């Protein structure tokens, strides 16, 4: 964790799952694929709450287009 770790800005995968409706397994896969930034403290992964909400909103906005590998956003 960064030295400026603020518990109000970082949430666990369980809290992120409750907030977004994604499963904890999906969130861990997103972390391993580099889609979400996270830090591990002990046995728990912590994610930036703002980043999780932005990711969920982006996926909602994209709808089924998120599965199209020819789209420019997929190459970002």
C-alpha positions as CSV (number, residue, x, y, z in Angstrom):
1,X,0.0,0.0,0.0
2,X,1.1,3.5,-0.5
3,X,2.3,5.3,2.5
4,X,-0.7,7.6,2.2
5,X,-3.2,4.7,2.5
6,X,-6.6,6.0,3.5
7,X,-9.1,3.3,4.4
8,X,-12.0,5.6,3.2
9,X,-10.5,5.5,-0.3
10,X,-9.7,1.8,-0.6
11,X,-12.1,-1.1,-0.3
12,X,-11.8,-4.9,-0.2
13,X,-12.9,-7.1,-3.0
14,X,-15.9,-8.1,-0.9
15,X,-16.9,-4.5,-0.4
16,X,-16.4,-3.8,-4.2
17,X,-18.5,-6.8,-5.0
18,X,-21.3,-5.6,-2.8
19,X,-21.0,-2.1,-4.3
20,X,-21.0,-3.1,-8.0
21,X,-22.7,-6.5,-8.2
22,X,-19.6,-8.2,-9.6
23,X,-18.4,-11.3,-7.9
24,X,-15.2,-11.3,-5.9
25,X,-13.8,-13.9,-8.3
26,X,-14.5,-11.5,-11.3
27,X,-12.8,-8.6,-9.4
28,X,-9.7,-10.7,-8.7
29,X,-9.5,-11.7,-12.4
30,X,-9.8,-8.0,-13.3
31,X,-7.0,-7.3,-11.0
32,X,-4.8,-10.0,-12.4
33,X,-5.5,-8.8,-16.0
34,X,-4.5,-5.3,-15.1
35,X,-8.0,-3.9,-15.5
36,X,-8.2,-2.7,-11.9
37,X,-5.4,-1.4,-9.7
38,X,-5.1,-3.1,-6.3
39,X,-2.8,-3.7,-3.4
40,X,-2.6,-6.7,-1.2
41,X,-2.5,-6.3,2.6
42,X,-2.3,-9.5,4.5
43,X,-4.7,-11.9,2.8
44,X,-7.0,-9.2,1.4
45,X,-6.9,-7.2,-1.8
46,X,-7.7,-3.5,-1.6
47,X,-9.0,-1.6,-4.6
48,X,-9.5,2.2,-5.1
49,X,-13.2,2.8,-4.5
50,X,-13.2,5.6,-7.2
51,X,-11.5,3.3,-9.7
52,X,-14.0,0.4,-9.1
53,X,-17.0,2.7,-9.5
54,X,-15.5,4.2,-12.7
55,X,-14.8,0.7,-14.1
56,X,-18.4,-0.4,-13.3
57,X,-19.8,2.7,-14.9
58,X,-17.6,2.2,-18.0
59,X,-18.7,-1.5,-18.4
60,X,-22.4,-0.4,-17.9
61,X,-22.0,2.3,-20.6
62,X,-20.3,0.0,-23.1
63,X,-23.0,-2.7,-22.7
64,X,-22.4,-5.6,-25.1
65,X,-19.7,-3.5,-27.0
66,X,-17.3,-4.4,-24.3
67,X,-17.0,-7.9,-25.8
68,X,-16.0,-6.6,-29.3
69,X,-12.2,-6.8,-29.6
70,X,-12.2,-4.6,-32.7
71,X,-13.3,-1.6,-30.7
72,X,-10.6,1.0,-30.1
73,X,-11.3,1.1,-26.3
74,X,-10.2,-2.5,-26.0
75,X,-6.7,-1.6,-27.1
76,X,-6.2,1.0,-24.4
